[in-house]
Amino acid sequence: MHGKILIEAEKLRDSMVEALTRICKIPAVSPQNGGTGESAKINELRLIIDSLGLDKASLKLEFVEDPTSVRPSLFLEYPGRKSQRICILTHVDIVPEGDRSLWTVDPFNPVIKGSRLYGRGVSDNGNSLIASLFALKALINSGVEPEYTILLAFVADEEMGSHYGLEKLLEREIFRPDDLVIVPDSGNDAGDFIETAEKARLALSFTVLGKQVHASMPNTGLNACRVANMLAYEVDEALNKTFTENDNNFDVPYSTFEPTRRLANVPNINTVPGRERFDFDCRILPSVNLDKVIALVQKICDDISHKTGAAINLEISREDAATPTSSDSKVVKLLMKSIREVLKITPKTGGIGGGTFAALFRRKNIPAVVWSQECDGVAHMPDEYTEIEYLVNNAKVFALMMAGD
């Protein structure tokens, strides 16, 4: 039975590439990132689904309002021998293309070069989205009734935090406590890593207020740039020297405290800035007490404010680590078995720095895993690409999971 399913999935290779090319021609960028959202891409996806002849499938649209528009997510449910569901969740939205001069291809006109398909969103998250859909098609073409009821979710707003996507959808009781949830939004070239845990996250935003003056008379003002430099250095040093725990179950096995964004201050060189804003992105092991991290950062802010006379405002966005998915859970065992059969490897389980919406399920006590065979380091980059072989392999793994034993 499984052999027949794999043969049918292989036959769909060209159709998968064509479908992935179709959806990735549509720039489903969040309105908060200057785009028009996911509606056009959802419409194209519905046309693809209609063409596949999934007669028993039911489709449902769910809408979430954001400040400027309505964000659609699409759900496809297909009955199986059991009412328990395998849920595969992919996201429809993408990040902007960024600096177009860094691309050697048109980001929204995907093109095949050798064994790869290039274009924005072909890897993140188009590969897995199309693979999940064609996995079901391969199962039907092989004449195999799914053991589990299949729920494919194509959701909005993942790239901007899921506030207008999964976060709201979880409040609507669309998902069940016994769902077997796969989030194929991270992976590696080997396909040998199943993510079962994510780190906690702190987003720290610092605003330093001094006094803006002419650069020829700095003694009459208070240089917010200099204070911000001092503050960023001391926060960076203190966090990395204080919180040194290691956990080899995570890939990166330690907490990371990264200075990232710095906003523009003054437009001209001969003005001492009176305001500076910069951010840290912190991915923190579950064993580290977040309250202690925050307390240390606040103390540094207070000390430097007292020393320099600058006002320092600290804004914190906090996401505590969710309870990991057990390696003995049903969804992990089923996924492992399918990976072994398709890729001929035995994957390991572990944690990552965070950033997938699997954590939202774990906070609802619904075990979720993150896996796909995915090209390392191409998401969000110029000339994003996916290996076509990975697209087919993902469809095979998902199809075997749907078929069950």
C-alpha positions as a Python dict, from the first residue, in 0.01 Angstrom:
ca = {
    (1, 'M'): (0, 0, 0),
    (2, 'H'): (269, 249, 96),
    (3, 'G'): (467, 170, -216),
    (4, 'K'): (172, 259, -434),
    (5, 'I'): (125, 590, -251),
    (6, 'L'): (491, 681, -306),
    (7, 'I'): (461, 600, -677),
    (8, 'E'): (153, 822, -708),
    (9, 'A'): (330, 1107, -528),
    (10, 'E'): (622, 1079, -769),
    (11, 'K'): (383, 1101, -1065),
    (12, 'L'): (260, 1436, -930),
    (13, 'R'): (606, 1596, -934),
    (14, 'D'): (543, 1827, -1233),
    (15, 'S'): (195, 1920, -1108),
    (16, 'M'): (339, 2017, -771),
    (17, 'V'): (598, 2243, -932),
    (18, 'E'): (332, 2404, -1149),
    (19, 'A'): (105, 2467, -848),
    (20, 'L'): (390, 2607, -640),
    (21, 'T'): (484, 2839, -925),
    (22, 'R'): (123, 2961, -952),
    (23, 'I'): (82, 3056, -588),
    (24, 'C'): (428, 3213, -562),
    (25, 'K'): (351, 3456, -844),
    (26, 'I'): (118, 3628, -598),
    (27, 'P'): (294, 3851, -338),
    (28, 'A'): (86, 3775, -28),
    (29, 'V'): (260, 4033, 191),
    (30, 'S'): (100, 4162, 511),
    (31, 'P'): (-61, 4508, 499),
    (32, 'Q'): (162, 4592, 796),
    (33, 'N'): (456, 4532, 561),
    (34, 'G'): (309, 4738, 279),
    (35, 'G'): (132, 4453, 100),
    (36, 'T'): (-226, 4363, 16),
    (37, 'G'): (-260, 4049, 230),
    (38, 'E'): (-348, 3692, 142),
    (39, 'S'): (-684, 3714, -38),
    (40, 'A'): (-557, 3684, -395),
    (41, 'K'): (-332, 3392, -305),
    (42, 'I'): (-615, 3213, -121),
    (43, 'N'): (-833, 3255, -430),
    (44, 'E'): (-564, 3101, -650),
    (45, 'L'): (-520, 2817, -402),
    (46, 'R'): (-893, 2746, -417),
    (47, 'L'): (-871, 2719, -796),
    (48, 'I'): (-587, 2467, -759),
    (49, 'I'): (-788, 2266, -507),
    (50, 'D'): (-1092, 2267, -735),
    (51, 'S'): (-879, 2124, -1016),
    (52, 'L'): (-761, 1828, -806),
    (53, 'G'): (-1097, 1652, -782),
    (54, 'L'): (-1101, 1609, -406),
    (55, 'D'): (-1470, 1522, -408),
    (56, 'K'): (-1504, 1436, -39),
    (57, 'A'): (-1319, 1744, 79),
    (58, 'S'): (-1500, 2030, 251),
    (59, 'L'): (-1361, 2384, 238),
    (60, 'K'): (-1414, 2660, 491),
    (61, 'L'): (-1286, 3015, 501),
    (62, 'E'): (-1218, 3188, 832),
    (63, 'F'): (-1166, 3563, 844),
    (64, 'V'): (-984, 3781, 1097),
    (65, 'E'): (-1006, 4159, 1081),
    (66, 'D'): (-689, 4365, 1112),
    (67, 'P'): (-681, 4747, 1136),
    (68, 'T'): (-697, 4794, 759),
    (69, 'S'): (-837, 4477, 601),
    (70, 'V'): (-973, 4126, 646),
    (71, 'R'): (-726, 3838, 658),
    (72, 'P'): (-848, 3501, 521),
    (73, 'S'): (-738, 3153, 623),
    (74, 'L'): (-856, 2844, 435),
    (75, 'F'): (-933, 2502, 587),
    (76, 'L'): (-969, 2179, 390),
    (77, 'E'): (-1108, 1874, 571),
    (78, 'Y'): (-1115, 1525, 422),
    (79, 'P'): (-1276, 1228, 602),
    (80, 'G'): (-1076, 925, 711),
    (81, 'R'): (-1151, 594, 881),
    (82, 'K'): (-1094, 760, 1217),
    (83, 'S'): (-1238, 1087, 1342),
    (84, 'Q'): (-902, 1178, 1496),
    (85, 'R'): (-733, 1429, 1268),
    (86, 'I'): (-392, 1485, 1125),
    (87, 'C'): (-359, 1863, 1097),
    (88, 'I'): (-93, 2010, 870),
    (89, 'L'): (-64, 2386, 906),
    (90, 'T'): (117, 2605, 657),
    (91, 'H'): (109, 2980, 613),
    (92, 'V'): (1, 3167, 303),
    (93, 'D'): (172, 3499, 374),
    (94, 'I'): (532, 3578, 284),
    (95, 'V'): (789, 3842, 369),
    (96, 'P'): (860, 4123, 118),
    (97, 'E'): (1129, 4064, -143),
    (98, 'G'): (1357, 4329, 12),
    (99, 'D'): (1622, 4489, -206),
    (100, 'R'): (1538, 4375, -560),
    (101, 'S'): (1889, 4456, -680),
    (102, 'L'): (2013, 4159, -478),
    (103, 'W'): (1795, 3916, -673),
    (104, 'T'): (1917, 3753, -994),
    (105, 'V'): (1559, 3644, -1079),
    (106, 'D'): (1220, 3814, -1054),
    (107, 'P'): (1104, 3720, -701),
    (108, 'F'): (743, 3693, -820),
    (109, 'N'): (802, 3502, -1141),
    (110, 'P'): (941, 3170, -1014),
    (111, 'V'): (1190, 3002, -1242),
    (112, 'I'): (1349, 2656, -1251),
    (113, 'K'): (1729, 2639, -1260),
    (114, 'G'): (1864, 2288, -1251),
    (115, 'S'): (1705, 2101, -960),
    (116, 'R'): (1571, 2416, -792),
    (117, 'L'): (1276, 2649, -815),
    (118, 'Y'): (1362, 3014, -736),
    (119, 'G'): (1124, 3283, -609),
    (120, 'R'): (996, 3453, -297),
    (121, 'G'): (798, 3211, -82),
    (122, 'V'): (889, 2892, -269),
    (123, 'S'): (1058, 2762, 45),
    (124, 'D'): (890, 2966, 319),
    (125, 'N'): (621, 2830, 321),
    (126, 'G'): (512, 2740, -32),
    (127, 'N'): (695, 2407, -54),
    (128, 'S'): (520, 2254, 245),
    (129, 'L'): (186, 2413, 160),
    (130, 'I'): (177, 2249, -183),
    (131, 'A'): (329, 1925, -48),
    (132, 'S'): (51, 1889, 210),
    (133, 'L'): (-218, 1934, -55),
    (134, 'F'): (-62, 1696, -307),
    (135, 'A'): (2, 1439, -34),
    (136, 'L'): (-374, 1406, -5),
    (137, 'K'): (-406, 1392, -384),
    (138, 'A'): (-148, 1109, -400),
    (139, 'L'): (-340, 916, -137),
    (140, 'I'): (-666, 949, -331),
    (141, 'N'): (-500, 859, -662),
    (142, 'S'): (-363, 541, -504),
    (143, 'G'): (-712, 439, -390),
    (144, 'V'): (-613, 440, -23),
    (145, 'E'): (-861, 569, 232),
    (146, 'P'): (-686, 785, 493),
    (147, 'E'): (-666, 628, 837),
    (148, 'Y'): (-705, 973, 993),
    (149, 'T'): (-935, 1256, 901),
    (150, 'I'): (-719, 1517, 727),
    (151, 'L'): (-728, 1888, 813),
    (152, 'L'): (-511, 2111, 597),
    (153, 'A'): (-491, 2467, 724),
    (154, 'F'): (-357, 2746, 503),
    (155, 'V'): (-336, 3040, 742),
    (156, 'A'): (-267, 3412, 732),
    (157, 'D'): (-25, 3643, 913),
    (158, 'E'): (241, 3400, 1035),
    (159, 'E'): (528, 3624, 927),
    (160, 'M'): (405, 3912, 1143),
    (161, 'G'): (328, 3706, 1453),
    (162, 'S'): (-4, 3533, 1376),
    (163, 'H'): (-209, 3804, 1552),
    (164, 'Y'): (-453, 3805, 1259),
    (165, 'G'): (-419, 3437, 1188),
    (166, 'L'): (-364, 3136, 1413),
    (167, 'E'): (-373, 3334, 1738),
    (168, 'K'): (-738, 3428, 1677),
    (169, 'L'): (-829, 3099, 1508),
    (170, 'L'): (-727, 2901, 1816),
    (171, 'E'): (-990, 3093, 2012),
    (172, 'R'): (-1262, 2960, 1780),
    (173, 'E'): (-1223, 2594, 1877),
    (174, 'I'): (-1140, 2488, 1523),
    (175, 'F'): (-874, 2257, 1662),
    (176, 'R'): (-919, 1966, 1903),
    (177, 'P'): (-706, 1844, 2196),
    (178, 'D'): (-642, 1508, 2023),
    (179, 'D'): (-535, 1657, 1689),
    (180, 'L'): (-200, 1538, 1555),
    (181, 'V'): (-46, 1869, 1453),
    (182, 'I'): (241, 1911, 1208),
    (183, 'V'): (381, 2257, 1134),
    (184, 'P'): (620, 2222, 837),
    (185, 'D'): (769, 2569, 873),
    (186, 'S'): (1126, 2481, 959),
    (187, 'G'): (1371, 2209, 871),
    (188, 'N'): (1703, 2127, 711),
    (189, 'D'): (1846, 1971, 397),
    (190, 'A'): (1879, 1627, 549),
    (191, 'G'): (1527, 1622, 691),
    (192, 'D'): (1669, 1462, 1004),
    (193, 'F'): (1544, 1702, 1271),
    (194, 'I'): (1198, 1715, 1430),
    (195, 'E'): (1143, 2030, 1634),
    (196, 'T'): (955, 1956, 1956),
    (197, 'A'): (1044, 2264, 2164),
    (198, 'E'): (1115, 2633, 2126),
    (199, 'K'): (1300, 2883, 2339),
    (200, 'A'): (1138, 3171, 2521),
    (201, 'R'): (1163, 3509, 2353),
    (202, 'L'): (1215, 3863, 2472),
    (203, 'A'): (1200, 4157, 2235),
    (204, 'L'): (1364, 4452, 2411),
    (205, 'S'): (1317, 4804, 2277),
    (206, 'F'): (1527, 5084, 2427),
    (207, 'T'): (1453, 5453, 2383),
    (208, 'V'): (1720, 5696, 2503),
    (209, 'L'): (1625, 6063, 2545),
    (210, 'G'): (1898, 6325, 2570),
    (211, 'K'): (1909, 6681, 2438),
    (212, 'Q'): (1955, 6765, 2071),
    (213, 'V'): (2204, 7043, 1993),
    (214, 'H'): (2441, 7162, 1721),
    (215, 'A'): (2744, 6933, 1692),
    (216, 'S'): (2979, 7232, 1733),
    (217, 'M'): (2850, 7281, 2090),
    (218, 'P'): (2801, 6931, 2230),
    (219, 'N'): (2865, 7057, 2581),
    (220, 'T'): (2525, 7228, 2576),
    (221, 'G'): (2332, 6909, 2503),
    (222, 'L'): (2319, 6541, 2589),
    (223, 'N'): (2420, 6302, 2311),
    (224, 'A'): (2161, 6023, 2302),
    (225, 'C'): (2373, 5833, 2047),
    (226, 'R'): (2667, 5806, 2288),
    (227, 'V'): (2441, 5694, 2572),
    (228, 'A'): (2273, 5437, 2347),
    (229, 'N'): (2613, 5300, 2243),
    (230, 'M'): (2710, 5260, 2607),
    (231, 'L'): (2378, 5103, 2696),
    (232, 'A'): (2379, 4855, 2408),
    (233, 'Y'): (2733, 4746, 2489),
    (234, 'E'): (2666, 4694, 2859),
    (235, 'V'): (2340, 4506, 2803),
    (236, 'D'): (2509, 4281, 2547),
    (237, 'E'): (2805, 4209, 2775),
    (238, 'A'): (2600, 4151, 3089),
    (239, 'L'): (2343, 3917, 2935),
    (240, 'N'): (2599, 3699, 2759),
    (241, 'K'): (2821, 3675, 3069),
    (242, 'T'): (2538, 3609, 3315),
    (243, 'F'): (2312, 3358, 3142),
    (244, 'T'): (2551, 3091, 3021),
    (245, 'E'): (2341, 2775, 3058),
    (246, 'N'): (2366, 2513, 2782),
    (247, 'D'): (2112, 2258, 2660),
    (248, 'N'): (2229, 2032, 2379),
    (249, 'N'): (1869, 1943, 2294),
    (250, 'F'): (1849, 2283, 2127),
    (251, 'D'): (2000, 2398, 1803),
    (252, 'V'): (2176, 2668, 1912),
    (253, 'P'): (2238, 2510, 2256),
    (254, 'Y'): (2257, 2836, 2454),
    (255, 'S'): (2055, 3154, 2498),
    (256, 'T'): (2115, 3427, 2242),
    (257, 'F'): (2093, 3801, 2308),
    (258, 'E'): (2129, 3982, 1978),
    (259, 'P'): (2131, 4358, 1917),
    (260, 'T'): (1940, 4391, 1593),
    (261, 'R'): (1750, 4698, 1481),
    (262, 'R'): (1859, 5061, 1525),
    (263, 'L'): (1626, 5333, 1404),
    (264, 'A'): (1738, 5648, 1226),
    (265, 'N'): (1805, 5949, 1446),
    (266, 'V'): (1898, 6281, 1284),
    (267, 'P'): (1927, 6321, 905),
    (268, 'N'): (2237, 6540, 907),
    (269, 'I'): (2590, 6492, 1038),
    (270, 'N'): (2621, 6819, 1230),
    (271, 'T'): (2344, 6760, 1483),
    (272, 'V'): (2389, 6580, 1813),
    (273, 'P'): (2085, 6351, 1841),
    (274, 'G'): (1853, 6384, 2136),
    (275, 'R'): (1670, 6056, 2078),
    (276, 'E'): (1790, 5704, 1999),
    (277, 'R'): (1592, 5382, 1960),
    (278, 'F'): (1738, 5032, 1929),
    (279, 'D'): (1626, 4673, 1984),
    (280, 'F'): (1751, 4336, 2108),
    (281, 'D'): (1608, 4000, 2000),
    (282, 'C'): (1661, 3743, 2276),
    (283, 'R'): (1598, 3368, 2235),
    (284, 'I'): (1628, 3215, 2579),
    (285, 'L'): (1650, 2856, 2702),
    (286, 'P'): (1349, 2738, 2905),
    (287, 'S'): (1576, 2680, 3206),
    (288, 'V'): (1656, 3053, 3231),
    (289, 'N'): (1438, 3268, 3452),
    (290, 'L'): (1301, 3547, 3231),
    (291, 'D'): (1225, 3767, 3529),
    (292, 'K'): (1597, 3766, 3617),
    (293, 'V'): (1688, 3860, 3260),
    (294, 'I'): (1445, 4152, 3266),
    (295, 'A'): (1561, 4264, 3611),
    (296, 'L'): (1925, 4271, 3497),
    (297, 'V'): (1842, 4476, 3188),
    (298, 'Q'): (1631, 4721, 3389),
    (299, 'K'): (1913, 4768, 3642),
    (300, 'I'): (2159, 4852, 3363),
    (301, 'C'): (1909, 5104, 3223),
    (302, 'D'): (1867, 5264, 3566),
    (303, 'D'): (2242, 5276, 3632),
    (304, 'I'): (2325, 5439, 3297),
    (305, 'S'): (2038, 5682, 3329),
    (306, 'H'): (2168, 5789, 3671),
    (307, 'K'): (2525, 5812, 3541),
    (308, 'T'): (2450, 6014, 3226),
    (309, 'G'): (2131, 6202, 3306),
    (310, 'A'): (1953, 6058, 3000),
    (311, 'A'): (1603, 5923, 3032),
    (312, 'I'): (1583, 5558, 2924),
    (313, 'N'): (1258, 5382, 2846),
    (314, 'L'): (1252, 5003, 2818),
    (315, 'E'): (966, 4828, 2636),
    (316, 'I'): (940, 4449, 2661),
    (317, 'S'): (752, 4194, 2453),
    (318, 'R'): (761, 3857, 2627),
    (319, 'E'): (683, 3504, 2509),
    (320, 'D'): (749, 3236, 2768),
    (321, 'A'): (859, 2894, 2650),
    (322, 'A'): (574, 2650, 2591),
    (323, 'T'): (581, 2298, 2731),
    (324, 'P'): (775, 2080, 2483),
    (325, 'T'): (602, 1810, 2282),
    (326, 'S'): (705, 1470, 2418),
    (327, 'S'): (923, 1256, 2193),
    (328, 'D'): (690, 968, 2289),
    (329, 'S'): (380, 1144, 2159),
    (330, 'K'): (174, 983, 1884),
    (331, 'V'): (244, 1259, 1633),
    (332, 'V'): (622, 1228, 1678),
    (333, 'K'): (616, 850, 1640),
    (334, 'L'): (398, 866, 1329),
    (335, 'L'): (616, 1133, 1170),
    (336, 'M'): (936, 945, 1252),
    (337, 'K'): (804, 627, 1094),
    (338, 'S'): (710, 808, 772),
    (339, 'I'): (1047, 988, 751),
    (340, 'R'): (1234, 660, 794),
    (341, 'E'): (1034, 501, 514),
    (342, 'V'): (1078, 788, 267),
    (343, 'L'): (1423, 929, 345),
    (344, 'K'): (1583, 613, 491),
    (345, 'I'): (1707, 802, 798),
    (346, 'T'): (1615, 818, 1166),
    (347, 'P'): (1561, 1179, 1268),
    (348, 'K'): (1638, 1325, 1609),
    (349, 'T'): (1412, 1549, 1814),
    (350, 'G'): (1505, 1875, 1982),
    (351, 'G'): (1445, 2247, 2017),
    (352, 'I'): (1512, 2565, 1819),
    (353, 'G'): (1530, 2934, 1891),
    (354, 'G'): (1162, 2986, 1828),
    (355, 'G'): (947, 3158, 1575),
    (356, 'T'): (698, 2895, 1453),
    (357, 'F'): (334, 2885, 1545),
    (358, 'A'): (372, 2536, 1690),
    (359, 'A'): (430, 2712, 2022),
    (360, 'L'): (74, 2849, 2008),
    (361, 'F'): (-58, 2493, 1999),
    (362, 'R'): (168, 2381, 2282),
    (363, 'R'): (37, 2666, 2498),
    (364, 'K'): (-311, 2520, 2438),
    (365, 'N'): (-183, 2175, 2547),
    (366, 'I'): (-208, 2041, 2191),
    (367, 'P'): (116, 1857, 2104),
    (368, 'A'): (268, 1989, 1783),
    (369, 'V'): (583, 1913, 1586),
    (370, 'V'): (775, 2114, 1331),
    (371, 'W'): (935, 1930, 1041),
    (372, 'S'): (1006, 1952, 672),
    (373, 'Q'): (1291, 1877, 438),
    (374, 'E'): (1392, 2233, 364),
    (375, 'C'): (1689, 2416, 218),
    (376, 'D'): (1908, 2560, 494),
    (377, 'G'): (1938, 2937, 518),
    (378, 'V'): (1728, 3048, 219),
    (379, 'A'): (1412, 3178, 388),
    (380, 'H'): (1377, 3559, 369),
    (381, 'M'): (1693, 3581, 156),
    (382, 'P'): (1739, 3714, -198),
    (383, 'D'): (1716, 3434, -457),
    (384, 'E'): (1514, 3216, -220),
    (385, 'Y'): (1485, 2866, -365),
    (386, 'T'): (1362, 2518, -293),
    (387, 'E'): (1488, 2184, -413),
    (388, 'I'): (1216, 2019, -618),
    (389, 'E'): (1317, 1683, -471),
    (390, 'Y'): (1236, 1816, -123),
    (391, 'L'): (890, 1919, -240),
    (392, 'V'): (819, 1565, -355),
    (393, 'N'): (974, 1407, -44),
    (394, 'N'): (763, 1622, 186),
    (395, 'A'): (449, 1518, 0),
    (396, 'K'): (549, 1152, 38),
    (397, 'V'): (608, 1183, 412),
    (398, 'F'): (278, 1362, 468),
    (399, 'A'): (92, 1107, 254),
    (400, 'L'): (226, 813, 455),
    (401, 'M'): (125, 986, 778),
    (402, 'M'): (-227, 1030, 639),
    (403, 'A'): (-242, 664, 537),
    (404, 'G'): (-137, 542, 882),
    (405, 'D'): (-43, 180, 942),
}
